[in-house]
Amino acid sequence: MAFLGVLGFFGKVPFTCSSEQVATFKDLGITHSSRYATHDVIGEQPVSEYIGPSKKEISFKMTLSAQYKSPPLLYVTVLKNMLESGESHHLCFGPEYMGKFILTGFKEDRRFFNALGIPIVTDVSLTLIEDESTTLLSALKNLL
Protein backbone atom coordinates (compact mmCIF):
# COMPACT_ATOMS: atom_id res chain seq x y z
CA MET A 1 0.00 0.00 0.00
CA ALA A 2 1.40 3.38 -0.98
CA PHE A 3 1.63 6.32 1.39
CA LEU A 4 -1.25 8.74 0.90
CA GLY A 5 0.36 12.16 0.37
CA VAL A 6 -1.79 14.69 2.19
CA LEU A 7 -1.18 18.23 0.90
CA GLY A 8 -3.68 19.90 3.21
CA PHE A 9 -7.39 19.92 3.96
CA PHE A 10 -10.55 21.97 4.30
CA GLY A 11 -12.70 20.44 7.01
CA LYS A 12 -13.46 16.88 5.91
CA VAL A 13 -12.07 17.45 2.41
CA PRO A 14 -8.44 16.30 2.16
CA PHE A 15 -6.09 17.51 -0.56
CA THR A 16 -4.12 14.42 -1.61
CA CYS A 17 -1.61 13.39 -4.23
CA SER A 18 -0.24 9.85 -4.36
CA SER A 19 -0.37 6.69 -6.41
CA GLU A 20 -3.55 5.82 -4.48
CA GLN A 21 -5.56 9.04 -4.85
CA VAL A 22 -5.39 12.49 -6.45
CA ALA A 23 -7.53 15.36 -5.15
CA THR A 24 -5.41 18.50 -5.30
CA PHE A 25 -6.16 22.20 -5.29
CA LYS A 26 -5.14 24.66 -7.98
CA ASP A 27 -5.52 28.35 -8.83
CA LEU A 28 -5.38 29.35 -5.16
CA GLY A 29 -6.36 32.99 -4.70
CA ILE A 30 -6.19 34.89 -1.40
CA THR A 31 -7.75 38.34 -1.14
CA HIS A 32 -6.52 40.70 1.59
CA SER A 33 -8.37 44.00 1.98
CA SER A 34 -9.08 46.81 4.42
CA ARG A 35 -12.21 48.62 5.52
CA TYR A 36 -12.57 52.40 5.27
CA ALA A 37 -15.30 54.80 6.37
CA THR A 38 -15.98 57.86 4.24
CA HIS A 39 -16.83 61.16 5.93
CA ASP A 40 -18.39 63.99 3.95
CA VAL A 41 -16.80 67.42 4.39
CA ILE A 42 -18.67 70.56 3.28
CA GLY A 43 -16.91 72.18 0.33
CA GLU A 44 -14.13 69.55 0.27
CA GLN A 45 -13.56 66.05 -0.97
CA PRO A 46 -14.71 63.27 1.36
CA VAL A 47 -12.19 62.08 3.94
CA SER A 48 -11.40 58.37 4.26
CA GLU A 49 -10.75 56.83 7.67
CA TYR A 50 -9.08 53.44 8.10
CA ILE A 51 -11.33 51.17 10.17
CA GLY A 52 -9.34 47.92 10.09
CA PRO A 53 -8.69 44.80 8.07
CA SER A 54 -11.44 42.90 6.27
CA LYS A 55 -11.87 39.18 6.45
CA LYS A 56 -9.67 37.18 4.08
CA GLU A 57 -11.40 35.63 1.10
CA ILE A 58 -9.99 32.49 -0.48
CA SER A 59 -10.86 30.78 -3.74
CA PHE A 60 -9.46 27.68 -5.36
CA LYS A 61 -10.38 24.90 -7.76
CA MET A 62 -10.24 21.13 -7.61
CA THR A 63 -10.58 18.56 -10.38
CA LEU A 64 -12.27 15.43 -9.05
CA SER A 65 -11.94 12.24 -11.04
CA ALA A 66 -13.26 8.76 -10.32
CA GLN A 67 -10.23 7.42 -12.23
CA TYR A 68 -7.97 8.84 -9.49
CA LYS A 69 -10.20 7.62 -6.63
CA SER A 70 -11.81 11.01 -6.02
CA PRO A 71 -15.46 10.29 -6.89
CA PRO A 72 -17.08 13.61 -7.79
CA LEU A 73 -20.52 12.89 -6.33
CA LEU A 74 -19.02 11.94 -2.96
CA TYR A 75 -17.00 15.16 -2.75
CA VAL A 76 -19.91 17.30 -3.96
CA THR A 77 -22.16 15.78 -1.28
CA VAL A 78 -19.61 16.63 1.42
CA LEU A 79 -19.26 20.18 0.06
CA LYS A 80 -23.06 20.65 -0.04
CA ASN A 81 -23.29 19.58 3.61
CA MET A 82 -20.50 22.00 4.56
CA LEU A 83 -22.21 24.82 2.65
CA GLU A 84 -25.64 24.21 4.14
CA SER A 85 -24.33 23.85 7.70
CA GLY A 86 -22.90 27.37 7.71
CA GLU A 87 -20.15 26.14 10.02
CA SER A 88 -16.51 27.15 9.82
CA HIS A 89 -13.81 24.56 9.13
CA HIS A 90 -10.05 24.43 9.50
CA LEU A 91 -8.12 25.18 6.30
CA CYS A 92 -4.55 24.14 5.59
CA PHE A 93 -2.48 24.33 2.38
CA GLY A 94 0.74 22.38 2.76
CA PRO A 95 2.40 23.48 6.00
CA GLU A 96 0.45 26.77 6.09
CA TYR A 97 -2.50 26.77 8.49
CA MET A 98 -4.88 29.49 7.29
CA GLY A 99 -7.37 29.43 10.20
CA LYS A 100 -11.07 28.65 10.15
CA PHE A 101 -13.10 29.46 7.05
CA ILE A 102 -16.72 29.26 5.97
CA LEU A 103 -17.68 27.86 2.58
CA THR A 104 -19.86 30.60 1.06
CA GLY A 105 -20.37 28.93 -2.30
CA PHE A 106 -19.05 26.50 -4.85
CA LYS A 107 -19.60 25.83 -8.52
CA GLU A 108 -19.42 22.42 -10.12
CA ASP A 109 -18.72 21.80 -13.79
CA ARG A 110 -19.53 18.19 -14.60
CA ARG A 111 -17.26 17.40 -17.54
CA PHE A 112 -17.42 13.66 -18.24
CA PHE A 113 -19.97 10.93 -17.46
CA ASN A 114 -20.01 7.13 -17.48
CA ALA A 115 -22.52 4.95 -19.35
CA LEU A 116 -25.04 5.38 -16.50
CA GLY A 117 -24.89 9.19 -16.60
CA ILE A 118 -22.88 9.43 -13.37
CA PRO A 119 -20.24 12.18 -13.44
CA ILE A 120 -16.73 10.76 -13.44
CA VAL A 121 -14.83 14.06 -13.83
CA THR A 122 -16.01 17.29 -12.22
CA ASP A 123 -14.28 20.62 -11.70
CA VAL A 124 -15.32 22.46 -8.54
CA SER A 125 -14.55 26.10 -7.71
CA LEU A 126 -14.83 27.00 -4.03
CA THR A 127 -15.22 30.39 -2.36
CA LEU A 128 -14.42 30.78 1.34
CA ILE A 129 -14.47 33.64 3.83
CA GLU A 130 -12.49 33.87 7.03
CA ASP A 131 -14.45 33.11 10.19
CA GLU A 132 -14.36 36.07 12.55
CA SER A 133 -13.37 33.85 15.46
CA THR A 134 -9.94 33.30 13.85
CA THR A 135 -8.85 36.93 14.04
CA LEU A 136 -6.17 37.96 16.52
CA LEU A 137 -8.56 40.32 18.30
CA SER A 138 -11.16 37.61 18.88
CA ALA A 139 -8.47 35.18 20.06
CA LEU A 140 -7.31 37.77 22.62
CA LYS A 141 -10.91 38.38 23.73
CA ASN A 142 -11.33 34.65 24.35
CA LEU A 143 -8.28 34.66 26.61
CA LEU A 144 -9.73 37.40 28.85
DORODREN-461642 format. One record per residue (C-alpha): residue in one letter; x, y, z; residue number from 1. Coordinates in nm, 2 decimals, decimal comma. Example, Ala and Ser with C-alpha at 12.3 -4.5 7.8 and 13.67 -1.06 7.14 Angstrom:
BEGIN
<site residu="A" xx="1,23" yy="-0,45" zz="0,78" num="1"/>
<site residu="S" xx="1,37" yy="-0,11" zz="0,71" num="2"/>
//
This chain:
BEGIN
<site residu="M" xx="0,00" yy="0,00" zz="0,00" num="1"/>
<site residu="A" xx="0,14" yy="0,34" zz="-0,10" num="2"/>
<site residu="F" xx="0,16" yy="0,63" zz="0,14" num="3"/>
<site residu="L" xx="-0,12" yy="0,87" zz="0,09" num="4"/>
<site residu="G" xx="0,04" yy="1,22" zz="0,04" num="5"/>
<site residu="V" xx="-0,18" yy="1,47" zz="0,22" num="6"/>
<site residu="L" xx="-0,12" yy="1,82" zz="0,09" num="7"/>
<site residu="G" xx="-0,37" yy="1,99" zz="0,32" num="8"/>
<site residu="F" xx="-0,74" yy="1,99" zz="0,40" num="9"/>
<site residu="F" xx="-1,05" yy="2,20" zz="0,43" num="10"/>
<site residu="G" xx="-1,27" yy="2,04" zz="0,70" num="11"/>
<site residu="K" xx="-1,35" yy="1,69" zz="0,59" num="12"/>
<site residu="V" xx="-1,21" yy="1,74" zz="0,24" num="13"/>
<site residu="P" xx="-0,84" yy="1,63" zz="0,22" num="14"/>
<site residu="F" xx="-0,61" yy="1,75" zz="-0,06" num="15"/>
<site residu="T" xx="-0,41" yy="1,44" zz="-0,16" num="16"/>
<site residu="C" xx="-0,16" yy="1,34" zz="-0,42" num="17"/>
<site residu="S" xx="-0,02" yy="0,98" zz="-0,44" num="18"/>
<site residu="S" xx="-0,04" yy="0,67" zz="-0,64" num="19"/>
<site residu="E" xx="-0,36" yy="0,58" zz="-0,45" num="20"/>
<site residu="Q" xx="-0,56" yy="0,90" zz="-0,49" num="21"/>
<site residu="V" xx="-0,54" yy="1,25" zz="-0,64" num="22"/>
<site residu="A" xx="-0,75" yy="1,54" zz="-0,51" num="23"/>
<site residu="T" xx="-0,54" yy="1,85" zz="-0,53" num="24"/>
<site residu="F" xx="-0,62" yy="2,22" zz="-0,53" num="25"/>
<site residu="K" xx="-0,51" yy="2,47" zz="-0,80" num="26"/>
<site residu="D" xx="-0,55" yy="2,84" zz="-0,88" num="27"/>
<site residu="L" xx="-0,54" yy="2,93" zz="-0,52" num="28"/>
<site residu="G" xx="-0,64" yy="3,30" zz="-0,47" num="29"/>
<site residu="I" xx="-0,62" yy="3,49" zz="-0,14" num="30"/>
<site residu="T" xx="-0,77" yy="3,83" zz="-0,11" num="31"/>
<site residu="H" xx="-0,65" yy="4,07" zz="0,16" num="32"/>
<site residu="S" xx="-0,84" yy="4,40" zz="0,20" num="33"/>
<site residu="S" xx="-0,91" yy="4,68" zz="0,44" num="34"/>
<site residu="R" xx="-1,22" yy="4,86" zz="0,55" num="35"/>
<site residu="Y" xx="-1,26" yy="5,24" zz="0,53" num="36"/>
<site residu="A" xx="-1,53" yy="5,48" zz="0,64" num="37"/>
<site residu="T" xx="-1,60" yy="5,79" zz="0,42" num="38"/>
<site residu="H" xx="-1,68" yy="6,12" zz="0,59" num="39"/>
<site residu="D" xx="-1,84" yy="6,40" zz="0,40" num="40"/>
<site residu="V" xx="-1,68" yy="6,74" zz="0,44" num="41"/>
<site residu="I" xx="-1,87" yy="7,06" zz="0,33" num="42"/>
<site residu="G" xx="-1,69" yy="7,22" zz="0,03" num="43"/>
<site residu="E" xx="-1,41" yy="6,96" zz="0,03" num="44"/>
<site residu="Q" xx="-1,36" yy="6,60" zz="-0,10" num="45"/>
<site residu="P" xx="-1,47" yy="6,33" zz="0,14" num="46"/>
<site residu="V" xx="-1,22" yy="6,21" zz="0,39" num="47"/>
<site residu="S" xx="-1,14" yy="5,84" zz="0,43" num="48"/>
<site residu="E" xx="-1,07" yy="5,68" zz="0,77" num="49"/>
<site residu="Y" xx="-0,91" yy="5,34" zz="0,81" num="50"/>
<site residu="I" xx="-1,13" yy="5,12" zz="1,02" num="51"/>
<site residu="G" xx="-0,93" yy="4,79" zz="1,01" num="52"/>
<site residu="P" xx="-0,87" yy="4,48" zz="0,81" num="53"/>
<site residu="S" xx="-1,14" yy="4,29" zz="0,63" num="54"/>
<site residu="K" xx="-1,19" yy="3,92" zz="0,64" num="55"/>
<site residu="K" xx="-0,97" yy="3,72" zz="0,41" num="56"/>
<site residu="E" xx="-1,14" yy="3,56" zz="0,11" num="57"/>
<site residu="I" xx="-1,00" yy="3,25" zz="-0,05" num="58"/>
<site residu="S" xx="-1,09" yy="3,08" zz="-0,37" num="59"/>
<site residu="F" xx="-0,95" yy="2,77" zz="-0,54" num="60"/>
<site residu="K" xx="-1,04" yy="2,49" zz="-0,78" num="61"/>
<site residu="M" xx="-1,02" yy="2,11" zz="-0,76" num="62"/>
<site residu="T" xx="-1,06" yy="1,86" zz="-1,04" num="63"/>
<site residu="L" xx="-1,23" yy="1,54" zz="-0,91" num="64"/>
<site residu="S" xx="-1,19" yy="1,22" zz="-1,10" num="65"/>
<site residu="A" xx="-1,33" yy="0,88" zz="-1,03" num="66"/>
<site residu="Q" xx="-1,02" yy="0,74" zz="-1,22" num="67"/>
<site residu="Y" xx="-0,80" yy="0,88" zz="-0,95" num="68"/>
<site residu="K" xx="-1,02" yy="0,76" zz="-0,66" num="69"/>
<site residu="S" xx="-1,18" yy="1,10" zz="-0,60" num="70"/>
<site residu="P" xx="-1,55" yy="1,03" zz="-0,69" num="71"/>
<site residu="P" xx="-1,71" yy="1,36" zz="-0,78" num="72"/>
<site residu="L" xx="-2,05" yy="1,29" zz="-0,63" num="73"/>
<site residu="L" xx="-1,90" yy="1,19" zz="-0,30" num="74"/>
<site residu="Y" xx="-1,70" yy="1,52" zz="-0,28" num="75"/>
<site residu="V" xx="-1,99" yy="1,73" zz="-0,40" num="76"/>
<site residu="T" xx="-2,22" yy="1,58" zz="-0,13" num="77"/>
<site residu="V" xx="-1,96" yy="1,66" zz="0,14" num="78"/>
<site residu="L" xx="-1,93" yy="2,02" zz="0,01" num="79"/>
<site residu="K" xx="-2,31" yy="2,07" zz="0,00" num="80"/>
<site residu="N" xx="-2,33" yy="1,96" zz="0,36" num="81"/>
<site residu="M" xx="-2,05" yy="2,20" zz="0,46" num="82"/>
<site residu="L" xx="-2,22" yy="2,48" zz="0,27" num="83"/>
<site residu="E" xx="-2,56" yy="2,42" zz="0,41" num="84"/>
<site residu="S" xx="-2,43" yy="2,39" zz="0,77" num="85"/>
<site residu="G" xx="-2,29" yy="2,74" zz="0,77" num="86"/>
<site residu="E" xx="-2,01" yy="2,61" zz="1,00" num="87"/>
<site residu="S" xx="-1,65" yy="2,71" zz="0,98" num="88"/>
<site residu="H" xx="-1,38" yy="2,46" zz="0,91" num="89"/>
<site residu="H" xx="-1,00" yy="2,44" zz="0,95" num="90"/>
<site residu="L" xx="-0,81" yy="2,52" zz="0,63" num="91"/>
<site residu="C" xx="-0,45" yy="2,41" zz="0,56" num="92"/>
<site residu="F" xx="-0,25" yy="2,43" zz="0,24" num="93"/>
<site residu="G" xx="0,07" yy="2,24" zz="0,28" num="94"/>
<site residu="P" xx="0,24" yy="2,35" zz="0,60" num="95"/>
<site residu="E" xx="0,05" yy="2,68" zz="0,61" num="96"/>
<site residu="Y" xx="-0,25" yy="2,68" zz="0,85" num="97"/>
<site residu="M" xx="-0,49" yy="2,95" zz="0,73" num="98"/>
<site residu="G" xx="-0,74" yy="2,94" zz="1,02" num="99"/>
<site residu="K" xx="-1,11" yy="2,86" zz="1,01" num="100"/>
<site residu="F" xx="-1,31" yy="2,95" zz="0,71" num="101"/>
<site residu="I" xx="-1,67" yy="2,93" zz="0,60" num="102"/>
<site residu="L" xx="-1,77" yy="2,79" zz="0,26" num="103"/>
<site residu="T" xx="-1,99" yy="3,06" zz="0,11" num="104"/>
<site residu="G" xx="-2,04" yy="2,89" zz="-0,23" num="105"/>
<site residu="F" xx="-1,91" yy="2,65" zz="-0,49" num="106"/>
<site residu="K" xx="-1,96" yy="2,58" zz="-0,85" num="107"/>
<site residu="E" xx="-1,94" yy="2,24" zz="-1,01" num="108"/>
<site residu="D" xx="-1,87" yy="2,18" zz="-1,38" num="109"/>
<site residu="R" xx="-1,95" yy="1,82" zz="-1,46" num="110"/>
<site residu="R" xx="-1,73" yy="1,74" zz="-1,75" num="111"/>
<site residu="F" xx="-1,74" yy="1,37" zz="-1,82" num="112"/>
<site residu="F" xx="-2,00" yy="1,09" zz="-1,75" num="113"/>
<site residu="N" xx="-2,00" yy="0,71" zz="-1,75" num="114"/>
<site residu="A" xx="-2,25" yy="0,50" zz="-1,94" num="115"/>
<site residu="L" xx="-2,50" yy="0,54" zz="-1,65" num="116"/>
<site residu="G" xx="-2,49" yy="0,92" zz="-1,66" num="117"/>
<site residu="I" xx="-2,29" yy="0,94" zz="-1,34" num="118"/>
<site residu="P" xx="-2,02" yy="1,22" zz="-1,34" num="119"/>
<site residu="I" xx="-1,67" yy="1,08" zz="-1,34" num="120"/>
<site residu="V" xx="-1,48" yy="1,41" zz="-1,38" num="121"/>
<site residu="T" xx="-1,60" yy="1,73" zz="-1,22" num="122"/>
<site residu="D" xx="-1,43" yy="2,06" zz="-1,17" num="123"/>
<site residu="V" xx="-1,53" yy="2,25" zz="-0,85" num="124"/>
<site residu="S" xx="-1,45" yy="2,61" zz="-0,77" num="125"/>
<site residu="L" xx="-1,48" yy="2,70" zz="-0,40" num="126"/>
<site residu="T" xx="-1,52" yy="3,04" zz="-0,24" num="127"/>
<site residu="L" xx="-1,44" yy="3,08" zz="0,13" num="128"/>
<site residu="I" xx="-1,45" yy="3,36" zz="0,38" num="129"/>
<site residu="E" xx="-1,25" yy="3,39" zz="0,70" num="130"/>
<site residu="D" xx="-1,44" yy="3,31" zz="1,02" num="131"/>
<site residu="E" xx="-1,44" yy="3,61" zz="1,25" num="132"/>
<site residu="S" xx="-1,34" yy="3,38" zz="1,55" num="133"/>
<site residu="T" xx="-0,99" yy="3,33" zz="1,39" num="134"/>
<site residu="T" xx="-0,88" yy="3,69" zz="1,40" num="135"/>
<site residu="L" xx="-0,62" yy="3,80" zz="1,65" num="136"/>
<site residu="L" xx="-0,86" yy="4,03" zz="1,83" num="137"/>
<site residu="S" xx="-1,12" yy="3,76" zz="1,89" num="138"/>
<site residu="A" xx="-0,85" yy="3,52" zz="2,01" num="139"/>
<site residu="L" xx="-0,73" yy="3,78" zz="2,26" num="140"/>
<site residu="K" xx="-1,09" yy="3,84" zz="2,37" num="141"/>
<site residu="N" xx="-1,13" yy="3,47" zz="2,44" num="142"/>
<site residu="L" xx="-0,83" yy="3,47" zz="2,66" num="143"/>
<site residu="L" xx="-0,97" yy="3,74" zz="2,88" num="144"/>
//
